[in-house]
């Protein structure tokens, strides 16, 4: 019941968003609230892998997050 909701130290909420499974860390003494997608496989709960990003040499040079290349 409602009184048991205060007894848990960590609370996870599992829910759906369309066809995506989501897990929300709703209550934790040491982590902020966050939501992640997950899969259930024959090996248990697994992270959803983000799509691979392919870059060519030109893209890397123009990326503002990367240091500029220095000539040797």
PDB file of N, CA, C and O in Angstrom, chain B, residues numbered from 101:
ATOM      1  N   UNK B 101       0.799  -1.178   0.000  1.00  0.00           N
ATOM      2  CA  UNK B 101       0.000   0.000   0.000  1.00  0.00           C
ATOM      3  C   UNK B 101       0.849   1.252   0.000  1.00  0.00           C
ATOM      4  O   UNK B 101       2.052   1.208  -0.257  1.00  0.00           O
ATOM      5  N   UNK B 102       0.223   2.342   0.285  1.00  0.00           N
ATOM      6  CA  UNK B 102       0.890   3.639   0.263  1.00  0.00           C
ATOM      7  C   UNK B 102       2.019   3.731   1.281  1.00  0.00           C
ATOM      8  O   UNK B 102       3.048   4.343   0.996  1.00  0.00           O
ATOM      9  N   UNK B 103       1.852   3.141   2.453  1.00  0.00           N
ATOM     10  CA  UNK B 103       2.903   3.232   3.476  1.00  0.00           C
ATOM     11  C   UNK B 103       4.167   2.496   3.059  1.00  0.00           C
ATOM     12  O   UNK B 103       5.256   2.886   3.481  1.00  0.00           O
ATOM     13  N   UNK B 104       4.067   1.439   2.240  1.00  0.00           N
ATOM     14  CA  UNK B 104       5.252   0.715   1.779  1.00  0.00           C
ATOM     15  C   UNK B 104       6.038   1.530   0.762  1.00  0.00           C
ATOM     16  O   UNK B 104       7.233   1.291   0.583  1.00  0.00           O
ATOM     17  N   UNK B 105       5.415   2.466   0.106  1.00  0.00           N
ATOM     18  CA  UNK B 105       6.109   3.303  -0.866  1.00  0.00           C
ATOM     19  C   UNK B 105       7.208   4.142  -0.247  1.00  0.00           C
ATOM     20  O   UNK B 105       8.147   4.530  -0.942  1.00  0.00           O
ATOM     21  N   UNK B 106       7.118   4.431   1.038  1.00  0.00           N
ATOM     22  CA  UNK B 106       8.134   5.225   1.721  1.00  0.00           C
ATOM     23  C   UNK B 106       9.255   4.353   2.270  1.00  0.00           C
ATOM     24  O   UNK B 106      10.302   4.874   2.655  1.00  0.00           O
ATOM     25  N   UNK B 107       9.060   3.038   2.316  1.00  0.00           N
ATOM     26  CA  UNK B 107      10.061   2.139   2.889  1.00  0.00           C
ATOM     27  C   UNK B 107      11.191   1.824   1.909  1.00  0.00           C
ATOM     28  O   UNK B 107      12.309   1.534   2.335  1.00  0.00           O
ATOM     29  N   UNK B 108      10.921   1.875   0.624  1.00  0.00           N
ATOM     30  CA  UNK B 108      11.947   1.519  -0.373  1.00  0.00           C
ATOM     31  C   UNK B 108      13.002   2.619  -0.478  1.00  0.00           C
ATOM     32  O   UNK B 108      12.675   3.805  -0.491  1.00  0.00           O
ATOM     33  N   UNK B 109      14.273   2.211  -0.552  1.00  0.00           N
ATOM     34  CA  UNK B 109      15.361   3.173  -0.712  1.00  0.00           C
ATOM     35  C   UNK B 109      15.517   3.568  -2.172  1.00  0.00           C
ATOM     36  O   UNK B 109      15.748   4.738  -2.478  1.00  0.00           O
ATOM     37  N   UNK B 110      15.391   2.601  -3.072  1.00  0.00           N
ATOM     38  CA  UNK B 110      15.501   2.852  -4.512  1.00  0.00           C
ATOM     39  C   UNK B 110      14.216   2.386  -5.172  1.00  0.00           C
ATOM     40  O   UNK B 110      13.736   1.284  -4.906  1.00  0.00           O
ATOM     41  N   UNK B 111      13.658   3.230  -6.035  1.00  0.00           N
ATOM     42  CA  UNK B 111      12.425   2.856  -6.732  1.00  0.00           C
ATOM     43  C   UNK B 111      12.646   2.971  -8.233  1.00  0.00           C
ATOM     44  O   UNK B 111      13.007   4.033  -8.742  1.00  0.00           O
ATOM     45  N   UNK B 112      12.422   1.855  -8.939  1.00  0.00           N
ATOM     46  CA  UNK B 112      12.490   1.810 -10.399  1.00  0.00           C
ATOM     47  C   UNK B 112      11.085   1.659 -10.943  1.00  0.00           C
ATOM     48  O   UNK B 112      10.289   0.886 -10.410  1.00  0.00           O
ATOM     49  N   UNK B 113      10.775   2.385 -11.991  1.00  0.00           N
ATOM     50  CA  UNK B 113       9.479   2.285 -12.651  1.00  0.00           C
ATOM     51  C   UNK B 113       9.738   1.805 -14.077  1.00  0.00           C
ATOM     52  O   UNK B 113      10.462   2.453 -14.834  1.00  0.00           O
ATOM     53  N   UNK B 114       9.145   0.666 -14.439  1.00  0.00           N
ATOM     54  CA  UNK B 114       9.283   0.113 -15.787  1.00  0.00           C
ATOM     55  C   UNK B 114       8.017   0.441 -16.564  1.00  0.00           C
ATOM     56  O   UNK B 114       6.910   0.179 -16.096  1.00  0.00           O
ATOM     57  N   UNK B 115       8.182   1.016 -17.757  1.00  0.00           N
ATOM     58  CA  UNK B 115       7.013   1.429 -18.535  1.00  0.00           C
ATOM     59  C   UNK B 115       7.342   1.400 -20.019  1.00  0.00           C
ATOM     60  O   UNK B 115       8.480   1.145 -20.413  1.00  0.00           O
ATOM     61  N   UNK B 116       6.323   1.665 -20.838  1.00  0.00           N
ATOM     62  CA  UNK B 116       6.449   1.652 -22.296  1.00  0.00           C
ATOM     63  C   UNK B 116       6.250   3.067 -22.834  1.00  0.00           C
ATOM     64  O   UNK B 116       5.516   3.864 -22.250  1.00  0.00           O
ATOM     65  N   UNK B 117       6.909   3.374 -23.951  1.00  0.00           N
ATOM     66  CA  UNK B 117       6.627   4.564 -24.744  1.00  0.00           C
ATOM     67  C   UNK B 117       6.531   4.069 -26.179  1.00  0.00           C
ATOM     68  O   UNK B 117       7.551   3.810 -26.819  1.00  0.00           O
ATOM     69  N   UNK B 118       5.317   3.937 -26.683  1.00  0.00           N
ATOM     70  CA  UNK B 118       5.037   3.271 -27.959  1.00  0.00           C
ATOM     71  C   UNK B 118       5.563   1.842 -27.880  1.00  0.00           C
ATOM     72  O   UNK B 118       5.046   1.056 -27.087  1.00  0.00           O
ATOM     73  N   UNK B 119       6.571   1.474 -28.671  1.00  0.00           N
ATOM     74  CA  UNK B 119       7.078   0.098 -28.622  1.00  0.00           C
ATOM     75  C   UNK B 119       8.409   0.007 -27.875  1.00  0.00           C
ATOM     76  O   UNK B 119       9.051  -1.043 -27.887  1.00  0.00           O
ATOM     77  N   UNK B 120       8.832   1.096 -27.223  1.00  0.00           N
ATOM     78  CA  UNK B 120      10.120   1.143 -26.520  1.00  0.00           C
ATOM     79  C   UNK B 120       9.933   0.884 -25.023  1.00  0.00           C
ATOM     80  O   UNK B 120       9.119   1.538 -24.373  1.00  0.00           O
ATOM     81  N   UNK B 121      10.688  -0.068 -24.485  1.00  0.00           N
ATOM     82  CA  UNK B 121      10.674  -0.313 -23.042  1.00  0.00           C
ATOM     83  C   UNK B 121      11.572   0.716 -22.364  1.00  0.00           C
ATOM     84  O   UNK B 121      12.684   0.973 -22.826  1.00  0.00           O
ATOM     85  N   UNK B 122      11.092   1.304 -21.272  1.00  0.00           N
ATOM     86  CA  UNK B 122      11.857   2.306 -20.541  1.00  0.00           C
ATOM     87  C   UNK B 122      11.908   1.951 -19.062  1.00  0.00           C
ATOM     88  O   UNK B 122      10.961   1.388 -18.512  1.00  0.00           O
ATOM     89  N   UNK B 123      13.020   2.286 -18.431  1.00  0.00           N
ATOM     90  CA  UNK B 123      13.174   2.135 -16.984  1.00  0.00           C
ATOM     91  C   UNK B 123      13.512   3.510 -16.422  1.00  0.00           C
ATOM     92  O   UNK B 123      14.441   4.169 -16.889  1.00  0.00           O
ATOM     93  N   UNK B 124      12.751   3.939 -15.419  1.00  0.00           N
ATOM     94  CA  UNK B 124      12.987   5.234 -14.793  1.00  0.00           C
ATOM     95  C   UNK B 124      13.441   5.025 -13.364  1.00  0.00           C
ATOM     96  O   UNK B 124      12.766   4.356 -12.582  1.00  0.00           O
ATOM     97  N   UNK B 125      14.590   5.601 -13.022  1.00  0.00           N
ATOM     98  CA  UNK B 125      15.037   5.633 -11.639  1.00  0.00           C
ATOM     99  C   UNK B 125      14.267   6.770 -11.002  1.00  0.00           C
ATOM    100  O   UNK B 125      14.558   7.941 -11.242  1.00  0.00           O
ATOM    101  N   UNK B 126      13.277   6.418 -10.185  1.00  0.00           N
ATOM    102  CA  UNK B 126      12.335   7.391  -9.653  1.00  0.00           C
ATOM    103  C   UNK B 126      12.764   7.905  -8.288  1.00  0.00           C
ATOM    104  O   UNK B 126      12.511   9.061  -7.952  1.00  0.00           O
ATOM    105  N   UNK B 127      13.416   7.049  -7.496  1.00  0.00           N
ATOM    106  CA  UNK B 127      13.820   7.438  -6.151  1.00  0.00           C
ATOM    107  C   UNK B 127      15.158   6.788  -5.844  1.00  0.00           C
ATOM    108  O   UNK B 127      15.307   5.574  -5.984  1.00  0.00           O
ATOM    109  N   UNK B 128      16.129   7.584  -5.428  1.00  0.00           N
ATOM    110  CA  UNK B 128      17.445   7.061  -5.072  1.00  0.00           C
ATOM    111  C   UNK B 128      18.124   8.046  -4.131  1.00  0.00           C
ATOM    112  O   UNK B 128      18.026   9.257  -4.327  1.00  0.00           O
ATOM    113  N   UNK B 129      18.814   7.538  -3.106  1.00  0.00           N
ATOM    114  CA  UNK B 129      19.517   8.449  -2.199  1.00  0.00           C
ATOM    115  C   UNK B 129      20.796   9.027  -2.812  1.00  0.00           C
ATOM    116  O   UNK B 129      21.321  10.022  -2.311  1.00  0.00           O
ATOM    117  N   UNK B 130      21.307   8.417  -3.892  1.00  0.00           N
ATOM    118  CA  UNK B 130      22.602   8.863  -4.414  1.00  0.00           C
ATOM    119  C   UNK B 130      22.604   9.240  -5.897  1.00  0.00           C
ATOM    120  O   UNK B 130      23.618   9.737  -6.388  1.00  0.00           O
ATOM    121  N   UNK B 131      21.513   9.023  -6.622  1.00  0.00           N
ATOM    122  CA  UNK B 131      21.469   9.327  -8.055  1.00  0.00           C
ATOM    123  C   UNK B 131      20.265  10.206  -8.358  1.00  0.00           C
ATOM    124  O   UNK B 131      19.240  10.128  -7.681  1.00  0.00           O
ATOM    125  N   UNK B 132      20.402  11.051  -9.392  1.00  0.00           N
ATOM    126  CA  UNK B 132      19.260  11.875  -9.790  1.00  0.00           C
ATOM    127  C   UNK B 132      18.310  11.050 -10.654  1.00  0.00           C
ATOM    128  O   UNK B 132      18.696  10.020 -11.206  1.00  0.00           O
ATOM    129  N   UNK B 133      17.087  11.505 -10.763  1.00  0.00           N
ATOM    130  CA  UNK B 133      16.081  10.794 -11.559  1.00  0.00           C
ATOM    131  C   UNK B 133      16.503  10.770 -13.021  1.00  0.00           C
ATOM    132  O   UNK B 133      16.930  11.786 -13.569  1.00  0.00           O
ATOM    133  N   UNK B 134      16.383   9.601 -13.649  1.00  0.00           N
ATOM    134  CA  UNK B 134      16.732   9.470 -15.061  1.00  0.00           C
ATOM    135  C   UNK B 134      15.969   8.310 -15.674  1.00  0.00           C
ATOM    136  O   UNK B 134      15.488   7.423 -14.968  1.00  0.00           O
ATOM    137  N   UNK B 135      15.863   8.324 -16.997  1.00  0.00           N
ATOM    138  CA  UNK B 135      15.151   7.291 -17.741  1.00  0.00           C
ATOM    139  C   UNK B 135      16.054   6.759 -18.839  1.00  0.00           C
ATOM    140  O   UNK B 135      16.728   7.525 -19.529  1.00  0.00           O
ATOM    141  N   UNK B 136      16.065   5.426 -18.999  1.00  0.00           N
ATOM    142  CA  UNK B 136      16.864   4.789 -20.047  1.00  0.00           C
ATOM    143  C   UNK B 136      16.018   3.758 -20.787  1.00  0.00           C
ATOM    144  O   UNK B 136      15.115   3.161 -20.200  1.00  0.00           O
ATOM    145  N   UNK B 137      16.305   3.541 -22.085  1.00  0.00           N
ATOM    146  CA  UNK B 137      15.651   2.451 -22.821  1.00  0.00           C
ATOM    147  C   UNK B 137      16.374   1.140 -22.536  1.00  0.00           C
ATOM    148  O   UNK B 137      17.572   1.140 -22.253  1.00  0.00           O
ATOM    149  N   UNK B 138      15.648   0.014 -22.608  1.00  0.00           N
ATOM    150  CA  UNK B 138      16.262  -1.292 -22.381  1.00  0.00           C
ATOM    151  C   UNK B 138      15.554  -2.351 -23.208  1.00  0.00           C
ATOM    152  O   UNK B 138      14.442  -2.139 -23.691  1.00  0.00           O
ATOM    153  N   UNK B 139      16.217  -3.503 -23.366  1.00  0.00           N
ATOM    154  CA  UNK B 139      15.666  -4.689 -24.024  1.00  0.00           C
ATOM    155  C   UNK B 139      15.671  -5.825 -23.012  1.00  0.00           C
ATOM    156  O   UNK B 139      16.470  -5.823 -22.075  1.00  0.00           O
ATOM    157  N   UNK B 140      14.785  -6.790 -23.199  1.00  0.00           N
ATOM    158  CA  UNK B 140      14.843  -8.029 -22.437  1.00  0.00           C
ATOM    159  C   UNK B 140      15.233  -9.119 -23.421  1.00  0.00           C
ATOM    160  O   UNK B 140      14.543  -9.348 -24.415  1.00  0.00           O
ATOM    161  N   UNK B 141      16.345  -9.790 -23.137  1.00  0.00           N
ATOM    162  CA  UNK B 141      16.842 -10.856 -24.004  1.00  0.00           C
ATOM    163  C   UNK B 141      16.862 -12.155 -23.213  1.00  0.00           C
ATOM    164  O   UNK B 141      16.453 -12.188 -22.052  1.00  0.00           O
ATOM    165  N   UNK B 142      17.333 -13.213 -23.836  1.00  0.00           N
ATOM    166  CA  UNK B 142      17.465 -14.491 -23.129  1.00  0.00           C
ATOM    167  C   UNK B 142      18.534 -14.411 -22.040  1.00  0.00           C
ATOM    168  O   UNK B 142      18.606 -15.286 -21.178  1.00  0.00           O
ATOM    169  N   UNK B 143      19.369 -13.361 -22.075  1.00  0.00           N
ATOM    170  CA  UNK B 143      20.411 -13.155 -21.064  1.00  0.00           C
ATOM    171  C   UNK B 143      19.990 -12.146 -20.002  1.00  0.00           C
ATOM    172  O   UNK B 143      20.783 -11.820 -19.118  1.00  0.00           O
ATOM    173  N   UNK B 144      18.758 -11.644 -20.069  1.00  0.00           N
ATOM    174  CA  UNK B 144      18.261 -10.698 -19.070  1.00  0.00           C
ATOM    175  C   UNK B 144      18.087  -9.298 -19.633  1.00  0.00           C
ATOM    176  O   UNK B 144      17.945  -9.117 -20.843  1.00  0.00           O
ATOM    177  N   UNK B 145      18.098  -8.308 -18.745  1.00  0.00           N
ATOM    178  CA  UNK B 145      17.946  -6.909 -19.128  1.00  0.00           C
ATOM    179  C   UNK B 145      19.235  -6.431 -19.786  1.00  0.00           C
ATOM    180  O   UNK B 145      20.326  -6.692 -19.279  1.00  0.00           O
ATOM    181  N   UNK B 146      19.114  -5.733 -20.913  1.00  0.00           N
ATOM    182  CA  UNK B 146      20.284  -5.225 -21.631  1.00  0.00           C
ATOM    183  C   UNK B 146      20.036  -3.785 -22.077  1.00  0.00           C
ATOM    184  O   UNK B 146      18.903  -3.399 -22.366  1.00  0.00           O
ATOM    185  N   UNK B 147      21.116  -2.994 -22.127  1.00  0.00           N
ATOM    186  CA  UNK B 147      21.038  -1.627 -22.636  1.00  0.00           C
ATOM    187  C   UNK B 147      20.691  -1.640 -24.114  1.00  0.00           C
ATOM    188  O   UNK B 147      21.049  -2.568 -24.838  1.00  0.00           O
ATOM    189  N   UNK B 148      20.000  -0.620 -24.549  1.00  0.00           N
ATOM    190  CA  UNK B 148      19.757  -0.428 -25.974  1.00  0.00           C
ATOM    191  C   UNK B 148      21.002   0.248 -26.529  1.00  0.00           C
ATOM    192  O   UNK B 148      21.423   1.291 -26.029  1.00  0.00           O
ATOM    193  N   UNK B 149      21.586  -0.342 -27.556  1.00  0.00           N
ATOM    194  CA  UNK B 149      22.796   0.223 -28.155  1.00  0.00           C
ATOM    195  C   UNK B 149      22.411   1.377 -29.073  1.00  0.00           C
ATOM    196  O   UNK B 149      21.525   1.225 -29.914  1.00  0.00           O
ATOM    197  N   UNK B 150      23.067   2.531 -28.924  1.00  0.00           N
ATOM    198  CA  UNK B 150      22.767   3.646 -29.831  1.00  0.00           C
ATOM    199  C   UNK B 150      23.212   3.306 -31.244  1.00  0.00           C
ATOM    200  O   UNK B 150      24.137   2.513 -31.419  1.00  0.00           O
ATOM    201  N   UNK B 151      22.580   3.883 -32.251  1.00  0.00           N
ATOM    202  CA  UNK B 151      22.988   3.595 -33.628  1.00  0.00           C
ATOM    203  C   UNK B 151      24.426   4.042 -33.861  1.00  0.00           C
ATOM    204  O   UNK B 151      24.862   5.068 -33.339  1.00  0.00           O
ATOM    205  N   UNK B 152      25.148   3.264 -34.645  1.00  0.00           N
ATOM    206  CA  UNK B 152      26.549   3.583 -34.940  1.00  0.00           C
ATOM    207  C   UNK B 152      26.615   4.837 -35.798  1.00  0.00           C
ATOM    208  O   UNK B 152      25.829   5.012 -36.728  1.00  0.00           O
ATOM    209  N   UNK B 153      27.554   5.695 -35.475  1.00  0.00           N
ATOM    210  CA  UNK B 153      27.754   6.926 -36.236  1.00  0.00           C
ATOM    211  C   UNK B 153      29.012   6.747 -37.071  1.00  0.00           C
ATOM    212  O   UNK B 153      30.092   6.475 -36.548  1.00  0.00           O
ATOM    213  N   UNK B 154      28.853   6.903 -38.359  1.00  0.00           N
ATOM    214  CA  UNK B 154      30.018   6.777 -39.234  1.00  0.00           C
ATOM    215  C   UNK B 154      30.484   8.168 -39.610  1.00  0.00           C
ATOM    216  O   UNK B 154      29.681   9.038 -39.945  1.00  0.00           O
ATOM    217  N   UNK B 155      31.790   8.367 -39.550  1.00  0.00           N
ATOM    218  CA  UNK B 155      32.370   9.657 -39.900  1.00  0.00           C
ATOM    219  C   UNK B 155      33.505   9.439 -40.875  1.00  0.00           C
ATOM    220  O   UNK B 155      34.234   8.450 -40.796  1.00  0.00           O
ATOM    221  N   UNK B 156      33.642  10.363 -41.782  1.00  0.00           N
ATOM    222  CA  UNK B 156      34.816  10.320 -42.643  1.00  0.00           C
ATOM    223  C   UNK B 156      35.806  11.368 -42.147  1.00  0.00           C
ATOM    224  O   UNK B 156      35.502  12.098 -41.204  1.00  0.00           O
ATOM    225  N   UNK B 157      36.947  11.455 -42.743  1.00  0.00           N
ATOM    226  CA  UNK B 157      38.005  12.357 -42.275  1.00  0.00           C
ATOM    227  C   UNK B 157      37.560  13.816 -42.296  1.00  0.00           C
ATOM    228  O   UNK B 157      37.940  14.586 -41.414  1.00  0.00           O
ATOM    229  N   UNK B 158      36.761  14.209 -43.289  1.00  0.00           N
ATOM    230  CA  UNK B 158      36.321  15.599 -43.376  1.00  0.00           C
ATOM    231  C   UNK B 158      35.412  15.966 -42.215  1.00  0.00           C
ATOM    232  O   UNK B 158      35.521  17.063 -41.668  1.00  0.00           O
ATOM    233  N   UNK B 159      34.512  15.058 -41.829  1.00  0.00           N
ATOM    234  CA  UNK B 159      33.602  15.320 -40.718  1.00  0.00           C
ATOM    235  C   UNK B 159      34.362  15.519 -39.416  1.00  0.00           C
ATOM    236  O   UNK B 159      33.979  16.357 -38.599  1.00  0.00           O
ATOM    237  N   UNK B 160      35.427  14.765 -39.215  1.00  0.00           N
ATOM    238  CA  UNK B 160      36.168  14.839 -37.963  1.00  0.00           C
ATOM    239  C   UNK B 160      36.869  16.184 -37.830  1.00  0.00           C
ATOM    240  O   UNK B 160      36.940  16.740 -36.734  1.00  0.00           O
ATOM    241  N   UNK B 161      37.384  16.708 -38.932  1.00  0.00           N
ATOM    242  CA  UNK B 161      38.093  17.976 -38.878  1.00  0.00           C
ATOM    243  C   UNK B 161      37.153  19.134 -38.588  1.00  0.00           C
ATOM    244  O   UNK B 161      37.582  20.141 -38.024  1.00  0.00           O
ATOM    245  N   UNK B 162      35.897  19.022 -38.953  1.00  0.00           N
ATOM    246  CA  UNK B 162      34.960  20.117 -38.765  1.00  0.00           C
ATOM    247  C   UNK B 162      34.167  20.002 -37.467  1.00  0.00           C
ATOM    248  O   UNK B 162      33.348  20.871 -37.168  1.00  0.00           O
ATOM    249  N   UNK B 163      34.392  18.970 -36.714  1.00  0.00           N
ATOM    250  CA  UNK B 163      33.656  18.778 -35.473  1.00  0.00           C
ATOM    251  C   UNK B 163      34.194  19.746 -34.420  1.00  0.00           C
ATOM    252  O   UNK B 163      35.365  19.646 -34.051  1.00  0.00           O
ATOM    253  N   UNK B 164      33.374  20.688 -33.920  1.00  0.00           N
ATOM    254  CA  UNK B 164      33.868  21.676 -32.954  1.00  0.00           C
ATOM    255  C   UNK B 164      34.229  21.068 -31.598  1.00  0.00           C
ATOM    256  O   UNK B 164      34.921  21.710 -30.809  1.00  0.00           O
ATOM    257  N   UNK B 165      33.780  19.859 -31.313  1.00  0.00           N
ATOM    258  CA  UNK B 165      34.094  19.225 -30.033  1.00  0.00           C
ATOM    259  C   UNK B 165      35.485  18.603 -30.014  1.00  0.00           C
ATOM    260  O   UNK B 165      35.999  18.260 -28.949  1.00  0.00           O
ATOM    261  N   UNK B 166      36.086  18.457 -31.174  1.00  0.00           N
ATOM    262  CA  UNK B 166      37.399  17.813 -31.252  1.00  0.00           C
ATOM    263  C   UNK B 166      38.495  18.859 -31.408  1.00  0.00           C
ATOM    264  O   UNK B 166      38.281  19.936 -31.966  1.00  0.00           O
ATOM    265  N   UNK B 167      39.660  18.514 -30.905  1.00  0.00           N
ATOM    266  CA  UNK B 167      40.816  19.391 -31.070  1.00  0.00           C
ATOM    267  C   UNK B 167      41.218  19.424 -32.539  1.00  0.00           C
ATOM    268  O   UNK B 167      41.087  18.417 -33.234  1.00  0.00           O
ATOM    269  N   UNK B 168      41.705  20.564 -33.023  1.00  0.00           N
ATOM    270  CA  UNK B 168      42.164  20.604 -34.417  1.00  0.00           C
ATOM    271  C   UNK B 168      43.419  19.758 -34.584  1.00  0.00           C
ATOM    272  O   UNK B 168      44.226  19.631 -33.664  1.00  0.00           O
ATOM    273  N   UNK B 169      43.569  19.186 -35.763  1.00  0.00           N
ATOM    274  CA  UNK B 169      44.755  18.374 -36.045  1.00  0.00           C
ATOM    275  C   UNK B 169      45.963  19.275 -36.238  1.00  0.00           C
ATOM    276  O   UNK B 169      45.869  20.367 -36.799  1.00  0.00           O
ATOM    277  N   UNK B 170      47.096  18.789 -35.758  1.00  0.00           N
ATOM    278  CA  UNK B 170      48.351  19.515 -35.952  1.00  0.00           C
ATOM    279  C   UNK B 170      49.197  18.755 -36.957  1.00  0.00           C
ATOM    280  O   UNK B 170      49.260  17.526 -36.932  1.00  0.00           O
ATOM    281  N   UNK B 171      49.836  19.484 -37.826  1.00  0.00           N
ATOM    282  CA  UNK B 171      50.738  18.864 -38.799  1.00  0.00           C
ATOM    283  C   UNK B 171      52.016  18.465 -38.092  1.00  0.00           C
ATOM    284  O   UNK B 171      52.503  19.187 -37.223  1.00  0.00           O
ATOM    285  N   UNK B 172      52.558  17.318 -38.462  1.00  0.00           N
ATOM    286  CA  UNK B 172      53.798  16.838 -37.837  1.00  0.00           C
ATOM    287  C   UNK B 172      54.997  17.281 -38.602  1.00  0.00           C
ATOM    288  O   UNK B 172      56.124  16.967 -38.220  1.00  0.00           O
TER     289      UNK B 172
END
